[in-house]
Every structure is written in C-alpha cells, then in structure tokens.
C-alpha cells in the first residue's frame, strides 16, 4: 500500500509522523510524497488555536479533493477533541485518538484490513520519507500533561502524562543515526514531566541518550520553566547536548500568569534564566508570549514588554490569545478586542526583532560548529551558499566553491556579520589548520 503522511502544529506532531513512517515501512508499505499518489492518507491535526483548527480542516479537505478514493485516517488534537463531529463533518474512514496514537499503524492495518509485507521484503536502505534529506529528527519521549493552564486545550486533547521507556528512546535514536540523522530533538507535551509516571526524570533520560548513543548532537524541545530535575544544568557539560532551551514564558506580568494558572512567576523565570546563563554561558534562551489574554491591562502589557527585554530572548514566538472551547480562559471576563491584540502583537514582534539582532550581533567574530542542513542560493562565479545552525541554534550561512559538498556535515566556521535581513549570521568556513584569531 502507498501511504501519504502530513501534519501541522507542534514538533510532537512531527515526531509522531516520523515514527508512523517507520512503522508503515516496517510492515512493507511505501510512503507517497503526494496525497494523489496514495492508497491511504494520514493527517495529524492541531487545535492549539482557532487558526490551527481551520488549517486542520483545510488540510483534510485538501487531501480528500486531491484523492477522493484514498482511505482517510485522521488523528491529532482537533480530531481528539470532537471525534464524532470531526468524523461526521469530514468523512473520515479511521479516526485515531491521541491516546492511541502510538498504535496508529496497528489500528489502521486492522480497521482497513491492510496486509503486511514480510520485513525481509523491504529494501535494505529503506528509510523514513520524512527523515530523508534531513539532518534533524524529532523523537517523542513523553505525552500528556498533569497541569491545567487555563488557556491550554492540548491537555484536554492529549490526556495524562505518559513517558516512553529510555530503552525504547535509545533504540529509536540509534535507528535514526544509522540512517544518517546527525541531530535529534527530544520532544513532549510536558517534557520536564518525563518520568513522572515511571519513577524516572528528564535528567536520567538525557544521560541515557548521551551515554548509550553516539549521536553527534542532542537538543531538548520546548520545556516548561518548572519541574527541572536536580542536576539539570550539569547535563550541558557534555558538548553533544546543544546549548539552547525554549522556555515558554507566556507573560511577564504576575497577574496574567495567575489567571493563566502558570506555575512560574516572573521572578522565578528570571532566576531560572540567570541560572541557565551562569551554568551554560553560551546558551540561547527562546520563548513564547501570549498577547491579549483575558483581563490583560495596559499596565500588565507594559510589564511583559519590559520583562521580555530585560531577559533578552534570542527568539520569541508571539501568539494572539485564541479562546478555545472547553478551557477556563474562554469564559474569563475582560476578553481583549482584536485590534488591541494586533497592536500588542506588533509591539512584541518589533521587540523580538531587536532582541534577535542583538543576539546575532553578540555572536559575530565567534567560532562555531555548524550542522549544514541545506544549500542556499548560487552566488555565481562558481560559488554557492550553505546554511545550517550553530549549537545554540543560530542560523548561519557561508559560501564555498561549487565543487565542495557540505550537506549533512558538521563544519567549523567563523561568523563575520549579521545578514541584512537581521535573521541569520554570515560566516566563512575555517580550514583545519587555520591559525586565525577569533573571539573565544
């Protein structure tokens, strides 16, 4: 059978799609790049905002139009929140809830009576379609969340916390590394809660990955700024653990954080950021900010702007508040009007751009190892541009001769300047015997 997989939303959804791709292939099926080439189309949906729900419906309908005879399988948060409504509205053949996601391929095979091909029939170099042509893969290590932030619909859709055994995670990473993956991102709904249901913790998992796999680079996905295990910062003494953390702030005003039912106040977050930078000097901290949460006053909005600037994040994802049915925040008084949300979003985006440029400027003149992820524009004269990310997740580009191929390589560069767009660094590659001086 030919299977097309598609998703939108978070990194966890991407990790699930990558795992399904391997599971389908292990049963002898072929992955199709386009829905009109498939016998089965699998869509992994999102519901974090109203816009995500709209896009999820659009993605499903687009797949139906492209291939009306294919069997349609839908999973993810949108499908899980209203399974009957989604199935009836969208004409789904098989709906797999978030709780059963890890068994999706098994469920689809049973419900659609899909035959399996013996594993020996697979080509020896078969690899996931999603990982092909990529250097970084997302590995799901945990699902669900025991906390109930008032705006979050994901906890309703994903259920209680469930952690994957470390042995299983290590085996998946080893398989990815064997296929050429150079970097993995450990992901979960509440990554800091890993092991809460098994008597383990995130530190033990990361230690297992670092000690038992030869993978060159390991990253942590989005991590709530609480529940960090004892000795967490000591993990970064291992250079294969990349010095970048995405710590969702959501607001810099304690009044808003209380209404969100967040477990971290502004002073706590600032202390955490200071501890991170003291322990890992090169660390890049990035974050999320929700704009226009119910009851957010101009005073509170000003507190958030000042706090974000004081912490100095390297990247900020800005989300206008979107009331989600079934959450407490959707019923709170003081809903902020759309024009105010747009104005505040512009303010935060402007601040984010200034902070991003400052972060990049502070990295100029530095020597970094860059994992090359893709080829950029041809600059003419027999030269082309290569792009990748530094360990602390700053995008970087450098030129080389057209005859050189750096794809999926880790190369050492020296950064020269910030690109005119203010979004990435420009650099030049360093030869192994180079003696040039750089800022340490």
C-alpha positions in Angstrom: 0.0 0.0 0.0 1.1 3.6 -0.7 0.8 5.9 2.4 0.9 9.7 2.4 1.6 11.3 5.8 1.0 15.0 6.6 0.8 17.2 9.7 0.7 20.7 11.1 1.3 22.0 14.5 3.9 21.2 17.1 7.2 19.3 16.9 5.5 16.5 18.8 3.2 16.0 15.8 6.2 15.9 13.5 7.9 13.3 15.8 4.7 11.2 15.6 4.6 11.4 11.8 8.3 10.3 11.6 7.5 7.3 13.8 4.5 6.3 11.8 6.6 6.5 8.6 9.0 4.0 10.1 6.1 1.7 11.3 4.4 1.7 8.0 7.6 0.9 6.2 8.4 -1.9 8.7 5.2 -3.5 7.5 6.3 -3.3 3.9 4.3 -0.3 2.8 5.6 2.5 0.6 5.5 6.2 1.5 4.0 8.5 -1.1 5.1 12.1 -1.4 1.8 13.5 -2.6 -1.8 12.5 -1.5 -2.9 11.8 -5.1 -0.3 9.0 -5.2 -1.6 7.2 -2.1 -3.9 4.5 -1.2 -4.1 5.8 2.4 -3.8 9.4 3.5 -2.9 10.1 7.2 -3.4 13.6 8.6 -2.1 14.6 12.0 -4.2 17.6 13.2 -3.7 20.5 15.6 -6.1 22.5 17.8 -4.0 24.9 19.8 -5.7 27.9 18.3 -8.8 28.6 16.2 -6.5 29.2 13.2 -4.9 25.7 13.8 -8.4 24.1 13.7 -9.2 26.0 10.5 -6.0 24.8 8.9 -6.6 21.2 10.1 -10.0 21.1 8.4 -8.5 22.6 5.3 -5.7 20.1 5.3 -8.1 17.2 5.5 -10.4 18.6 2.8 -7.5 19.3 0.5 -6.4 15.6 0.8 -9.9 14.5 0.0 -10.1 16.6 -3.1 -6.6 15.5 -4.2 -7.5 11.8 -3.9 -11.2 11.1 -3.2 -10.7 7.3 -3.5 -7.9 7.1 -0.9 -8.8 5.9 2.7 -8.6 8.9 5.0 -7.1 8.5 8.5 -7.1 11.4 10.9 -5.5 11.8 14.3 -4.2 14.7 16.5 -5.7 17.2 18.8 -8.5 18.6 16.6 -9.8 15.1 15.9 -9.5 14.0 19.5 -11.4 17.0 21.0 -14.5 16.3 18.9 -14.1 12.8 17.3 -17.8 12.4 16.4 -18.1 15.8 14.9 -14.9 15.6 13.0 -15.8 12.2 11.6 -19.2 13.3 10.5 -18.1 16.6 9.1 -15.0 15.4 7.2 -16.0 11.9 6.1 -13.1 10.2 7.9 -12.5 6.4 7.4 -10.5 5.9 10.5 -10.1 8.3 13.5 -7.3 7.6 15.9 -7.4 9.4 19.2 -4.3 10.9 20.8 -4.3 8.2 23.5 -4.0 5.6 20.8 -1.5 7.5 18.6 1.4 5.2 19.3 -0.7 2.3 17.9 -1.9 4.2 14.8 -0.3 1.9 12.3 -1.6 -1.2 14.0 -5.1 0.3 14.2 -5.1 1.4 10.6 -3.9 -2.0 9.5 -6.7 -3.7 11.4 -9.6 -1.3 10.6 -8.7 -1.1 6.8 -7.6 -4.8 6.6 -4.3 -3.7 5.2 -1.9 -6.6 4.6 1.6 -6.5 5.8 4.7 -7.5 3.8 7.4 -9.5 5.5 10.2 -7.3 6.8 12.7 -9.1 4.6 10.9 -7.7 1.5 12.0 -4.1 2.4 14.9 -2.6 0.6 18.0 -2.7 2.8 18.4 1.1 2.6 14.7 1.9 3.3 14.3 5.0 5.4 11.5 7.3 6.6 10.4 9.7 3.9 10.3 12.5 6.5 13.9 11.9 7.5 15.2 11.6 4.0 17.0 14.8 3.1 17.0 16.0 6.7 19.7 16.1 9.4 17.5 16.7 12.4 14.7 14.4 13.6 12.1 14.8 16.4 11.8 12.0 18.9 8.7 11.8 21.0 9.7 10.8 24.6 6.6 11.9 26.5 2.9 12.7 26.0 0.2 14.4 28.0 0.3 16.9 30.9 -0.9 16.8 34.5 -1.1 20.6 34.7 -4.1 22.7 33.6 -3.1 26.1 32.3 -6.4 27.8 31.8 -5.8 28.6 28.1 -4.5 25.2 27.0 -6.6 22.8 25.0 -3.7 20.4 24.5 -4.0 19.0 28.0 -7.7 18.1 27.2 -6.7 16.6 23.9 -3.6 14.7 25.0 -4.7 13.3 28.4 -2.5 12.3 31.3 1.3 12.1 31.3 2.8 9.0 29.7 6.6 8.5 29.3 8.3 6.2 26.9 10.9 3.8 28.4 14.5 5.1 28.0 15.5 1.8 26.2 12.9 2.5 23.5 14.0 6.1 23.1 17.7 5.0 22.8 16.7 2.3 20.2 14.9 4.8 18.1 17.8 7.3 18.2 20.2 4.6 17.2 18.0 3.7 14.2 17.8 7.3 13.2 21.6 7.7 13.5 22.1 4.6 11.3 20.0 6.3 8.6 22.2 9.4 8.6 20.5 11.7 11.1 23.1 13.9 12.9 20.8 15.6 15.4 17.6 14.7 17.4 15.2 16.9 19.4 13.6 15.2 22.4 10.0 16.4 22.5 6.9 16.0 24.6 3.8 17.9 25.7 5.4 18.4 29.1 9.0 17.4 28.6 10.0 18.4 32.1 7.5 15.9 33.4 9.2 13.0 31.8 9.3 10.0 34.1 6.6 11.4 36.5 4.6 8.2 35.8 7.6 5.8 35.9 9.8 7.0 38.7 12.4 8.5 36.4 13.1 12.0 35.3 14.4 14.0 32.3 17.9 14.1 33.6 18.1 10.3 33.6 16.7 10.1 30.1 19.2 12.6 28.7 22.1 10.8 30.4 20.9 7.6 28.9 20.8 9.1 25.4 24.2 10.7 25.8 25.9 7.7 27.3 24.3 5.0 25.1 24.2 6.6 21.7 26.9 8.0 19.5 24.7 10.7 18.0 26.7 13.9 17.5 24.0 16.4 18.6 21.1 16.2 21.0 18.6 19.0 21.6 15.7 19.5 24.1 12.3 20.6 22.8 10.1 23.1 24.4 10.4 22.9 28.2 8.1 24.4 30.7 10.1 26.5 33.2 9.3 24.2 36.2 9.9 20.6 37.1 13.5 20.7 36.1 15.3 17.8 37.8 18.1 18.2 40.2 21.5 18.5 38.5 19.8 19.5 35.2 22.4 22.2 34.3 25.2 19.7 34.8 24.0 17.9 31.7 25.3 20.6 29.5 28.9 19.8 30.4 28.5 17.2 27.7 29.1 19.2 24.5 26.8 16.9 22.5 23.8 18.4 24.4 23.2 21.6 22.4 23.1 24.9 24.5 19.6 26.1 23.5 16.4 26.0 25.5 12.9 27.0 24.5 11.3 28.1 27.8 7.7 29.3 27.3 7.1 32.5 29.3 3.6 33.4 28.1 3.5 36.6 30.1 5.8 38.8 32.2 3.0 40.1 34.4 2.3 38.1 37.6 -1.4 39.0 37.4 -1.8 37.4 34.0 0.3 34.4 35.0 -2.1 33.8 37.9 -5.1 33.9 35.6 -3.3 31.5 33.2 -2.7 29.2 36.2 1.0 29.1 35.3 3.3 27.6 37.9 6.1 30.1 37.4 6.0 33.8 38.3 8.1 36.5 36.6 10.8 36.5 39.4 11.0 32.7 39.2 11.5 32.8 35.5 14.2 35.5 35.8 16.0 33.4 38.4 15.9 30.4 36.0 17.2 32.4 33.1 20.1 33.7 35.3 20.9 30.2 36.5 20.9 28.9 32.9 23.3 31.6 31.7 25.6 31.1 34.8 25.8 27.4 34.2 25.9 27.4 30.4 27.4 30.7 29.2 26.7 30.2 25.5 23.1 29.2 26.0 20.4 30.7 23.8 17.0 31.1 25.5 13.9 31.4 23.3 10.3 31.7 24.4 6.6 32.0 23.6 4.4 35.0 24.6 0.6 35.1 24.5 -0.8 38.5 23.6 -4.2 39.8 24.8 -5.0 37.2 27.5 -8.4 38.0 29.1 -8.1 40.9 31.5 -4.6 41.9 30.3 -4.4 45.6 31.1 -2.1 48.2 29.5 -0.1 48.1 32.7 0.3 44.4 32.6 1.2 44.5 28.9 3.9 47.1 29.7 5.2 44.7 32.4 5.5 41.9 29.8 7.4 44.1 27.3 9.8 45.3 30.0 10.4 41.8 31.3 11.0 40.3 27.9 13.5 43.0 27.1 15.3 42.5 30.4 15.6 38.7 29.9 16.8 39.2 26.3 15.5 36.2 24.5 17.1 35.1 21.2 13.8 34.3 19.6 10.2 34.9 20.5 7.1 33.2 19.1 4.1 35.6 19.5 0.6 34.2 19.8 -2.5 36.4 20.0 -4.8 34.8 22.5 -7.4 32.5 21.0 -10.3 31.3 23.2 -10.6 27.5 22.9 -13.9 25.9 23.8 -13.7 23.8 26.9 -10.9 25.9 28.5 -11.4 28.1 31.5 -9.8 31.1 29.8 -12.6 31.1 27.1 -15.1 32.0 29.9 -13.0 34.6 31.7 -14.2 38.2 31.8 -12.3 41.0 30.2 -11.8 39.5 26.7 -9.4 41.7 24.8 -10.6 43.1 21.5 -8.9 42.1 18.2 -7.5 45.5 17.4 -5.7 45.6 20.8 -4.3 42.1 20.2 -3.0 43.2 16.8 -1.3 46.3 18.2 0.3 44.4 21.0 1.4 41.7 18.7 3.2 44.3 16.5 4.9 45.8 19.6 6.1 42.4 20.7 7.2 41.4 17.1 9.2 44.6 16.9 10.9 43.9 20.3 11.6 40.3 19.2 13.3 41.5 16.0 15.6 43.9 18.0 16.5 41.2 20.6 17.1 38.7 17.8 19.5 41.1 16.1 21.3 41.8 19.4 21.7 38.1 20.0 23.2 37.6 16.5 25.5 40.7 16.9 26.9 39.2 20.1 27.8 36.1 18.1 29.8 37.9 15.5 33.5 37.0 15.5 32.9 33.7 17.1 33.9 30.2 16.0 31.1 27.7 15.8 30.5 24.2 14.6 27.5 24.3 12.2 25.4 21.3 11.1 24.9 22.1 7.4 21.2 21.4 6.6 20.8 22.8 3.1 22.1 24.5 0.1 21.2 28.2 -0.4 21.4 30.4 -3.5 24.0 30.2 -6.2 26.1 33.4 -5.8 27.8 33.0 -9.2 31.4 32.7 -10.0 31.4 29.0 -9.2 30.3 29.6 -5.6 27.2 28.7 -3.6 25.8 29.3 -0.2 25.4 26.6 2.5 23.1 27.1 5.6 22.8 25.4 9.0 22.6 26.0 12.7 25.1 26.7 15.4 25.0 24.6 18.6 23.0 27.4 20.3 20.5 27.4 17.4 21.5 30.5 15.5 21.0 30.2 11.7 24.2 30.7 9.8 25.2 30.9 6.1 28.6 30.6 4.4 29.9 30.5 0.9 32.0 27.7 -0.7 33.1 26.6 -4.1 30.5 24.8 -6.2 32.7 21.7 -6.2 32.5 21.3 -2.4 29.6 19.4 -0.9 29.0 20.1 2.8 25.5 18.6 3.0 24.8 16.9 6.4 28.3 17.7 7.6 29.4 19.5 10.7 31.8 22.3 9.7 33.7 24.9 11.7 33.0 28.5 10.8 33.9 32.0 11.9 31.0 34.4 11.9 31.6 37.7 10.2 28.4 39.8 10.4 24.6 39.8 10.7 22.8 39.3 7.4 20.9 42.3 6.1 17.6 40.7 6.9 18.6 40.5 10.6 17.6 36.9 10.7 20.9 35.0 10.5 24.6 35.1 10.6 27.1 35.3 7.7 30.3 33.4 8.1 33.3 31.8 6.4 34.5 28.2 6.8 37.7 27.6 8.7 40.3 25.2 7.4 41.5 22.6 9.9 45.0 24.2 10.0 43.7 27.8 10.3 45.5 30.0 12.9 43.2 33.0 12.6 42.3 34.7 15.8 38.7 34.6 16.9 36.8 35.7 20.0 36.7 32.7 22.3 
